[in-house]
């Protein structure tokens, strides 16, 4: 069969590109059928490199619209806690330290070359056009409405939680999230040498489940248990998710939207509050700040 010179060159170029992508990523994997219990600095550099790589897969920031300050969760109107965050875009310089801290704190795995080529990174926090984007923990979360097993469910603390043992991998929640903030584990990251247990408090998730931002629930639970030990009433003070703690500009503010004295409420007063246009109507608890109100 004859082939034109143009077609031959196109085929040759595509082959080289594929070999380059797959070969490079394969060399950076950890040993097969394992994960690092005590990751090294070299392992950390691979996670950082993938974050930088993923920036090119998300070149455009989310379109934002102005919203009201988040209030009570519609499913828990009597609760005195609703956790959330505000990301100050006037301070954020897109350094990516929040994304790396999230991956390390929550043992978020890297992906293989095939998944990377499709832009299917597992990152719970992404830099879209330089803007940090994660699950918005909506009060009227569309993901929760379509989950057949109750794996995606609202928490009394006001955020959208994920119960991994219940997840059967239908991916309905991911398809129904306008922000595409949920990630599906298409492969066994540990088997492929792409997982590392940076944080022993957080289990590695198996292949076939959905993952997403949990607002570092393990940190919240530890703080709550400590407060109960001393007989104290705890409403979220004194703890921060990994992304907020890692931000050198203090652009990510965590707190309780229902505590008028919290840093979150205090620092959002007088500021213009925004949410991604795609999820603004679903009452998000993670919002953005820009300029004055």
Secondary structure, DSSP 4 states (H G I P E B T S, - for coil): ----HHHHHHHHHHHHHHHHHHHHHHHTSPPTT--BSS--HHHHHHHHHHHHHHHTT--SPPPEEE-PPP-S-TT-TT-S--EEEEEETTT-----HHHHHHHHHTT-----HHHHHTT----SSEEETTEEE-----TT-HHHHH-SSS-EEE-TTSSEEE-GGG-----HHHHT-TT---EE--S-TTTTT--B-S-TTSPPPPTT-EE---S-HHHHHHHHHHHHHTT---SSTT---HHHHH-TT--EEEEETT-TTSHHHHHHTTEEEEEETTTGGG--SEEEEEEE-
